[in-house]
Amino acid sequence: MYLVSLIFLVTLNLANLSTPESKGDLVVKIQNIEHVNGKIIVKVFTKEKDKMDNPYLQKSIQISGKEIAVVFKDLPFSEYSILAIHDKNDNGKLDHSFGFPAEPLGWSTGWRFSLFSGMPTFEKTKFTFSATNNKILIPLK
């Protein structure tokens, strides 16, 4: 009986040893919001979901000021790409004019569309989310 109790206690103590967390809360702070009309749409992409119309996660937040924070809870630590859009007319999508974005947006790496940059890709816009890198600032332009 003593041996069984000892094995149980050792097993219990091993199970309670602290292990590194594999998830955390990602805080995305959006800046340079021009006005409070519409909403902010924040899309999170993984390498496997690297399409503008197919995000891994997405949140739509009512604008309350010139900057807001959006939190994604219990997100696995990994590489992600984030797109923030100021959906001025609240139609749920990024509007375009002559093929270019017609609403302010920003990417997780500060990537900007230009004639020479090509289209956004996961590799161009990715960042590493970890326990020590859990906040990201995205200015809209």
Z-matrix of the N, CA and C atoms (Angstrom, degrees):
N
C 1 1.448
C 2 1.520 1 110.92
N 3 1.342 2 115.40 1 -41.49
C 4 1.465 3 119.99 2 179.91
C 5 1.519 4 110.59 3 -61.06
N 6 1.323 5 116.52 4 -42.09
C 7 1.465 6 121.32 5 -179.73
C 8 1.533 7 111.06 6 -64.21
N 9 1.309 8 117.49 7 -40.32
C 10 1.462 9 121.62 8 178.29
C 11 1.523 10 109.87 9 -63.78
N 12 1.325 11 117.13 10 -43.18
C 13 1.463 12 121.19 11 178.72
C 14 1.514 13 111.02 12 -63.48
N 15 1.318 14 117.12 13 -41.43
C 16 1.465 15 121.72 14 179.50
C 17 1.525 16 110.89 15 -64.27
N 18 1.320 17 117.61 16 -43.13
C 19 1.468 18 121.60 17 178.36
C 20 1.521 19 110.10 18 -63.52
N 21 1.333 20 117.36 19 -40.92
C 22 1.463 21 121.37 20 178.56
C 23 1.526 22 110.44 21 -61.94
N 24 1.324 23 118.11 22 -44.70
C 25 1.463 24 121.72 23 -179.36
C 26 1.527 25 111.50 24 -65.67
N 27 1.313 26 117.37 25 -41.40
C 28 1.465 27 120.82 26 178.41
C 29 1.525 28 109.74 27 -64.27
N 30 1.314 29 117.44 28 -43.48
C 31 1.463 30 121.58 29 178.46
C 32 1.518 31 110.73 30 -63.15
N 33 1.310 32 117.29 31 -42.84
C 34 1.461 33 121.65 32 179.10
C 35 1.523 34 110.71 33 -62.75
N 36 1.312 35 117.96 34 -42.76
C 37 1.465 36 121.42 35 179.27
C 38 1.522 37 111.52 36 -66.61
N 39 1.318 38 117.86 37 -38.56
C 40 1.467 39 120.34 38 177.79
C 41 1.523 40 110.52 39 -65.46
N 42 1.313 41 117.34 40 -37.31
C 43 1.464 42 120.98 41 -179.85
C 44 1.525 43 111.40 42 -68.66
N 45 1.321 44 117.65 43 -26.62
C 46 1.455 45 121.57 44 -177.30
C 47 1.530 46 113.35 45 -91.06
N 48 1.328 47 117.31 46 -2.25
C 49 1.468 48 118.78 47 177.17
C 50 1.516 49 109.19 48 -60.77
N 51 1.317 50 116.48 49 141.73
C 52 1.467 51 118.59 50 -178.16
C 53 1.519 52 110.14 51 -71.54
N 54 1.304 53 114.67 52 134.03
C 55 1.455 54 120.98 53 177.48
C 56 1.519 55 107.78 54 -119.34
N 57 1.315 56 117.26 55 153.04
C 58 1.460 57 118.54 56 179.54
C 59 1.529 58 110.96 57 -62.01
N 60 1.313 59 115.55 58 140.06
C 61 1.459 60 120.26 59 177.81
C 62 1.526 61 109.24 60 -70.04
N 63 1.303 62 116.34 61 146.11
C 64 1.456 63 120.39 62 178.30
C 65 1.519 64 111.44 63 -109.36
N 66 1.350 65 115.96 64 -0.77
C 67 1.460 66 120.91 65 179.91
C 68 1.521 67 109.14 66 -138.29
N 69 1.320 68 114.45 67 162.72
C 70 1.455 69 119.44 68 176.79
C 71 1.516 70 110.08 69 -165.23
N 72 1.325 71 115.84 70 -178.47
C 73 1.460 72 122.21 71 178.32
C 74 1.525 73 108.76 72 -99.78
N 75 1.308 74 115.96 73 123.32
C 76 1.462 75 121.94 74 177.94
C 77 1.524 76 108.51 75 -95.50
N 78 1.332 77 116.35 76 125.56
C 79 1.460 78 122.19 77 177.91
C 80 1.527 79 108.12 78 -104.40
N 81 1.328 80 115.96 79 119.67
C 82 1.463 81 122.07 80 178.05
C 83 1.525 82 106.95 81 -108.89
N 84 1.329 83 115.91 82 113.56
C 85 1.462 84 120.65 83 -179.45
C 86 1.527 85 108.30 84 -100.49
N 87 1.334 86 115.47 85 121.07
C 88 1.465 87 122.01 86 -178.79
C 89 1.527 88 108.07 87 -101.26
N 90 1.342 89 116.39 88 127.82
C 91 1.461 90 121.99 89 -179.93
C 92 1.524 91 110.94 90 -120.81
N 93 1.334 92 115.33 91 169.60
C 94 1.468 93 123.89 92 177.60
C 95 1.524 94 112.35 93 67.13
N 96 1.314 95 117.23 94 36.00
C 97 1.463 96 120.83 95 176.56
C 98 1.524 97 107.16 96 -76.82
N 99 1.328 98 116.80 97 120.46
C 100 1.466 99 122.19 98 -173.61
C 101 1.522 100 113.44 99 -67.09
N 102 1.335 101 117.16 100 -44.47
C 103 1.456 102 121.00 101 -177.36
C 104 1.522 103 109.28 102 -155.01
N 105 1.324 104 116.32 103 171.30
C 106 1.464 105 120.13 104 -173.71
C 107 1.529 106 113.66 105 -90.60
N 108 1.309 107 118.47 106 9.09
C 109 1.466 108 121.01 107 176.07
C 110 1.520 109 109.38 108 -73.37
N 111 1.319 110 116.40 109 143.64
C 112 1.454 111 120.82 110 175.60
C 113 1.515 112 113.14 111 78.15
N 114 1.325 113 114.88 112 -156.05
C 115 1.466 114 122.16 113 -177.57
C 116 1.516 115 110.19 114 -136.45
N 117 1.319 116 114.89 115 166.53
C 118 1.459 117 121.45 116 170.22
C 119 1.528 118 107.01 117 -102.57
N 120 1.316 119 116.09 118 127.69
C 121 1.462 120 121.91 119 175.25
C 122 1.524 121 106.87 120 -106.93
N 123 1.331 122 116.25 121 126.51
C 124 1.463 123 121.40 122 178.27
C 125 1.522 124 107.55 123 -117.87
N 126 1.337 125 115.12 124 123.49
C 127 1.462 126 121.64 125 -179.07
C 128 1.521 127 109.00 126 -116.22
N 129 1.330 128 115.42 127 132.42
C 130 1.462 129 122.22 128 178.18
C 131 1.526 130 107.66 129 -110.17
N 132 1.334 131 115.30 130 127.53
C 133 1.461 132 120.86 131 -179.42
C 134 1.527 133 110.25 132 -116.80
N 135 1.313 134 116.03 133 146.47
C 136 1.458 135 122.56 134 170.21
C 137 1.522 136 107.39 135 -109.00
N 138 1.302 137 115.59 136 170.15
C 139 1.467 138 119.15 137 178.23
C 140 1.528 139 110.36 138 -57.70
N 141 1.331 140 116.06 139 -35.53
C 142 1.460 141 120.85 140 -179.08
C 143 1.531 142 112.24 141 -75.35
N 144 1.343 143 117.40 142 -22.79
C 145 1.474 144 121.48 143 -178.80
C 146 1.518 145 108.21 144 -120.56
N 147 1.316 146 116.17 145 63.90
C 148 1.465 147 122.98 146 -174.93
C 149 1.528 148 110.60 147 -97.83
N 150 1.298 149 117.12 148 51.18
C 151 1.458 150 121.38 149 178.80
C 152 1.520 151 108.68 150 -130.80
N 153 1.334 152 117.60 151 138.38
C 154 1.459 153 121.83 152 -178.94
C 155 1.527 154 112.09 153 -58.66
N 156 1.318 155 117.37 154 -29.64
C 157 1.464 156 119.72 155 -176.53
C 158 1.519 157 112.73 156 -97.28
N 159 1.329 158 118.33 157 5.11
C 160 1.456 159 120.38 158 -175.52
C 161 1.537 160 110.93 159 -139.38
N 162 1.357 161 118.50 160 65.97
C 163 1.464 162 119.28 161 -179.06
C 164 1.529 163 112.36 162 -73.19
N 165 1.317 164 115.04 163 157.11
C 166 1.460 165 122.68 164 174.40
C 167 1.532 166 108.91 165 -68.49
N 168 1.346 167 116.07 166 -44.31
C 169 1.464 168 123.20 167 176.70
C 170 1.521 169 108.81 168 -139.75
N 171 1.320 170 116.08 169 154.86
C 172 1.463 171 119.93 170 177.36
C 173 1.523 172 109.50 171 -152.18
N 174 1.349 173 115.36 172 140.68
C 175 1.461 174 121.25 173 174.29
C 176 1.515 175 108.57 174 -134.10
N 177 1.322 176 115.43 175 145.55
C 178 1.449 177 122.59 176 175.17
C 179 1.524 178 107.00 177 -120.56
N 180 1.335 179 116.30 178 124.53
C 181 1.464 180 121.55 179 -172.57
C 182 1.526 181 109.98 180 -124.12
N 183 1.309 182 116.12 181 134.28
C 184 1.466 183 121.09 182 174.08
C 185 1.529 184 108.15 183 -66.72
N 186 1.315 185 116.96 184 137.27
C 187 1.461 186 122.03 185 -178.52
C 188 1.521 187 109.69 186 -80.28
N 189 1.334 188 114.96 187 133.95
C 190 1.460 189 119.72 188 -179.00
C 191 1.531 190 112.33 189 -124.28
N 192 1.332 191 117.36 190 -0.75
C 193 1.456 192 120.31 191 -178.99
C 194 1.511 193 111.17 192 -179.21
N 195 1.324 194 116.38 193 -169.48
C 196 1.469 195 122.16 194 -176.97
C 197 1.528 196 112.98 195 -73.71
N 198 1.323 197 116.46 196 -16.38
C 199 1.456 198 120.85 197 173.20
C 200 1.520 199 109.13 198 -148.35
N 201 1.327 200 114.59 199 148.61
C 202 1.458 201 120.31 200 178.97
C 203 1.523 202 108.90 201 -140.68
N 204 1.323 203 115.59 202 161.15
C 205 1.462 204 121.46 203 175.74
C 206 1.526 205 108.52 204 -117.17
N 207 1.310 206 115.00 205 135.87
C 208 1.461 207 122.28 206 177.26
C 209 1.519 208 106.39 207 -118.29
N 210 1.332 209 116.99 208 130.88
C 211 1.459 210 121.31 209 -176.83
C 212 1.526 211 110.17 210 -113.68
N 213 1.319 212 114.82 211 130.66
C 214 1.468 213 121.78 212 173.18
C 215 1.524 214 105.98 213 -108.20
N 216 1.331 215 116.81 214 110.86
C 217 1.467 216 122.61 215 -174.53
C 218 1.527 217 111.54 216 -85.98
N 219 1.338 218 114.01 217 146.24
C 220 1.469 219 122.79 218 175.38
C 221 1.522 220 112.89 219 53.24
N 222 1.314 221 115.93 220 43.18
C 223 1.460 222 121.55 221 178.69
C 224 1.531 223 108.92 222 -85.58
N 225 1.320 224 119.02 223 130.71
C 226 1.466 225 120.18 224 178.18
C 227 1.534 226 111.24 225 -61.66
N 228 1.328 227 116.64 226 138.89
C 229 1.459 228 120.39 227 175.49
C 230 1.523 229 108.44 228 -65.21
N 231 1.334 230 115.26 229 128.53
C 232 1.460 231 120.80 230 -175.71
C 233 1.528 232 108.71 231 -175.80
N 234 1.319 233 115.92 232 -171.65
C 235 1.462 234 121.47 233 172.74
C 236 1.521 235 108.86 234 -93.95
N 237 1.345 236 115.61 235 135.68
C 238 1.455 237 121.80 236 179.83
C 239 1.520 238 109.66 237 -138.74
N 240 1.303 239 114.88 238 161.56
C 241 1.454 240 123.01 239 170.39
C 242 1.525 241 105.56 240 -124.07
N 243 1.344 242 116.33 241 136.95
C 244 1.465 243 119.58 242 -177.87
C 245 1.518 244 109.82 243 -125.37
N 246 1.319 245 114.79 244 135.20
C 247 1.459 246 123.00 245 175.26
C 248 1.520 247 107.92 246 -118.93
N 249 1.340 248 116.20 247 128.35
C 250 1.463 249 121.64 248 174.50
C 251 1.525 250 107.88 249 -114.92
N 252 1.323 251 116.41 250 133.09
C 253 1.467 252 123.06 251 -177.45
C 254 1.522 253 108.99 252 -126.45
N 255 1.331 254 116.68 253 133.82
C 256 1.463 255 120.04 254 170.48
C 257 1.531 256 106.16 255 -91.04
N 258 1.307 257 115.17 256 99.11
C 259 1.466 258 122.48 257 -179.87
C 260 1.533 259 107.37 258 -80.46
N 261 1.325 260 116.04 259 82.07
C 262 1.469 261 122.43 260 -172.63
C 263 1.523 262 113.22 261 -57.79
N 264 1.327 263 116.85 262 -40.63
C 265 1.468 264 119.67 263 -176.07
C 266 1.529 265 112.84 264 -95.88
N 267 1.330 266 116.59 265 6.33
C 268 1.469 267 122.70 266 174.05
C 269 1.531 268 112.63 267 56.31
N 270 1.344 269 115.57 268 41.12
C 271 1.471 270 118.54 269 178.13
C 272 1.531 271 111.90 270 -99.80
N 273 1.347 272 117.01 271 4.71
C 274 1.457 273 121.05 272 174.24
C 275 1.507 274 115.97 273 81.69
N 276 1.340 275 118.00 274 11.02
C 277 1.460 276 119.64 275 -178.66
C 278 1.526 277 110.41 276 -150.54
N 279 1.319 278 115.64 277 166.24
C 280 1.456 279 122.35 278 176.16
C 281 1.524 280 108.49 279 -84.22
N 282 1.325 281 116.31 280 118.17
C 283 1.463 282 120.81 281 178.73
C 284 1.523 283 110.23 282 -82.94
N 285 1.330 284 115.41 283 151.96
C 286 1.470 285 121.80 284 -179.10
C 287 1.525 286 109.79 285 -125.82
N 288 1.309 287 114.58 286 154.55
C 289 1.456 288 122.33 287 174.22
C 290 1.521 289 107.65 288 -135.39
N 291 1.313 290 117.60 289 117.81
C 292 1.464 291 123.14 290 -176.74
C 293 1.529 292 111.87 291 54.95
N 294 1.327 293 116.12 292 36.34
C 295 1.464 294 121.26 293 177.43
C 296 1.512 295 115.33 294 84.80
N 297 1.321 296 118.67 295 -5.32
C 298 1.457 297 122.85 296 179.63
C 299 1.527 298 109.64 297 -106.60
N 300 1.347 299 117.88 298 150.75
C 301 1.466 300 119.91 299 177.28
C 302 1.530 301 111.08 300 -58.01
N 303 1.329 302 116.67 301 132.85
C 304 1.462 303 122.11 302 -179.46
C 305 1.526 304 111.74 303 -102.64
N 306 1.331 305 117.60 304 -0.55
C 307 1.459 306 122.25 305 178.20
C 308 1.530 307 108.55 306 -124.99
N 309 1.336 308 116.90 307 149.69
C 310 1.466 309 119.75 308 -179.53
C 311 1.532 310 111.29 309 -60.92
N 312 1.317 311 115.35 310 142.16
C 313 1.455 312 121.02 311 177.93
C 314 1.517 313 109.88 312 -150.15
N 315 1.311 314 115.74 313 167.59
C 316 1.462 315 121.51 314 176.83
C 317 1.511 316 110.05 315 -155.43
N 318 1.328 317 115.05 316 149.96
C 319 1.466 318 122.48 317 179.83
C 320 1.522 319 110.32 318 -110.78
N 321 1.316 320 115.86 319 160.75
C 322 1.456 321 122.63 320 -176.71
C 323 1.526 322 113.77 321 -60.58
N 324 1.301 323 118.75 322 -25.08
C 325 1.469 324 120.50 323 -179.54
C 326 1.522 325 112.47 324 -105.07
N 327 1.320 326 117.35 325 3.63
C 328 1.460 327 120.17 326 -175.36
C 329 1.518 328 112.16 327 80.67
N 330 1.324 329 117.47 328 9.37
C 331 1.466 330 122.23 329 -179.94
C 332 1.521 331 109.62 330 -57.52
N 333 1.316 332 116.08 331 140.43
C 334 1.470 333 122.17 332 179.45
C 335 1.517 334 110.06 333 -127.80
N 336 1.322 335 115.00 334 141.07
C 337 1.452 336 121.62 335 176.45
C 338 1.523 337 109.65 336 -74.58
N 339 1.334 338 116.01 337 134.18
C 340 1.462 339 121.58 338 173.82
C 341 1.524 340 107.79 339 -151.25
N 342 1.312 341 116.20 340 175.39
C 343 1.464 342 119.87 341 178.51
C 344 1.527 343 111.63 342 -63.42
N 345 1.334 344 117.33 343 -24.27
C 346 1.469 345 121.01 344 -175.54
C 347 1.528 346 113.62 345 -103.97
N 348 1.323 347 117.37 346 -11.72
C 349 1.468 348 119.72 347 -175.56
C 350 1.525 349 113.24 348 -83.04
N 351 1.319 350 116.49 349 -20.85
C 352 1.459 351 119.30 350 -174.08
C 353 1.510 352 110.07 351 74.89
N 354 1.301 353 115.51 352 -172.15
C 355 1.462 354 120.79 353 -179.43
C 356 1.529 355 109.81 354 -79.61
N 357 1.339 356 116.65 355 155.03
C 358 1.467 357 118.90 356 177.32
C 359 1.526 358 110.35 357 -67.40
N 360 1.315 359 115.87 358 140.65
C 361 1.466 360 121.77 359 175.72
C 362 1.521 361 107.91 360 -131.62
N 363 1.289 362 115.74 361 165.89
C 364 1.458 363 120.29 362 177.69
C 365 1.523 364 110.20 363 -58.65
N 366 1.309 365 117.63 364 -44.29
C 367 1.469 366 121.48 365 -177.64
C 368 1.525 367 111.98 366 -62.39
N 369 1.317 368 118.18 367 -36.43
C 370 1.468 369 121.86 368 -179.37
C 371 1.523 370 112.95 369 -75.22
N 372 1.325 371 117.79 370 -22.93
C 373 1.464 372 121.07 371 -170.88
C 374 1.527 373 114.01 372 -121.40
N 375 1.312 374 118.53 373 7.68
C 376 1.469 375 120.90 374 -174.44
C 377 1.535 376 112.09 375 -79.68
N 378 1.315 377 114.35 376 154.88
C 379 1.456 378 122.49 377 170.80
C 380 1.525 379 107.47 378 -144.18
N 381 1.319 380 116.09 379 161.73
C 382 1.459 381 120.92 380 -178.46
C 383 1.522 382 109.80 381 -100.02
N 384 1.307 383 116.09 382 119.50
C 385 1.456 384 123.37 383 176.83
C 386 1.522 385 108.42 384 -92.74
N 387 1.342 386 115.81 385 125.04
C 388 1.465 387 121.23 386 -179.07
C 389 1.521 388 108.85 387 -146.59
N 390 1.323 389 116.27 388 179.13
C 391 1.465 390 121.01 389 179.42
C 392 1.526 391 111.18 390 -62.20
N 393 1.326 392 117.60 391 -30.93
C 394 1.466 393 121.17 392 -179.25
C 395 1.528 394 112.64 393 -98.21
N 396 1.300 395 118.00 394 -8.87
C 397 1.472 396 123.19 395 178.25
C 398 1.526 397 107.95 396 -127.47
N 399 1.350 398 115.65 397 71.54
C 400 1.459 399 120.46 398 -171.75
C 401 1.531 400 113.71 399 -115.29
N 402 1.323 401 116.81 400 11.20
C 403 1.474 402 120.98 401 176.99
C 404 1.514 403 107.94 402 -131.75
N 405 1.326 404 115.32 403 141.24
C 406 1.453 405 119.37 404 178.54
C 407 1.521 406 108.50 405 -138.55
N 408 1.311 407 116.22 406 141.88
C 409 1.466 408 123.46 407 -179.15
C 410 1.519 409 107.91 408 -109.38
N 411 1.330 410 116.19 409 127.45
C 412 1.468 411 121.10 410 178.76
C 413 1.521 412 108.90 411 -125.54
N 414 1.341 413 117.44 412 106.69
C 415 1.472 414 119.58 413 173.83
C 416 1.528 415 109.62 414 -82.31
N 417 1.321 416 116.25 415 136.27
C 418 1.461 417 121.09 416 178.16
C 419 1.526 418 109.50 417 -84.50
N 420 1.332 419 115.49 418 143.82
C 421 1.466 420 121.28 419 176.15
C 422 1.494 421 108.96 420 -140.71
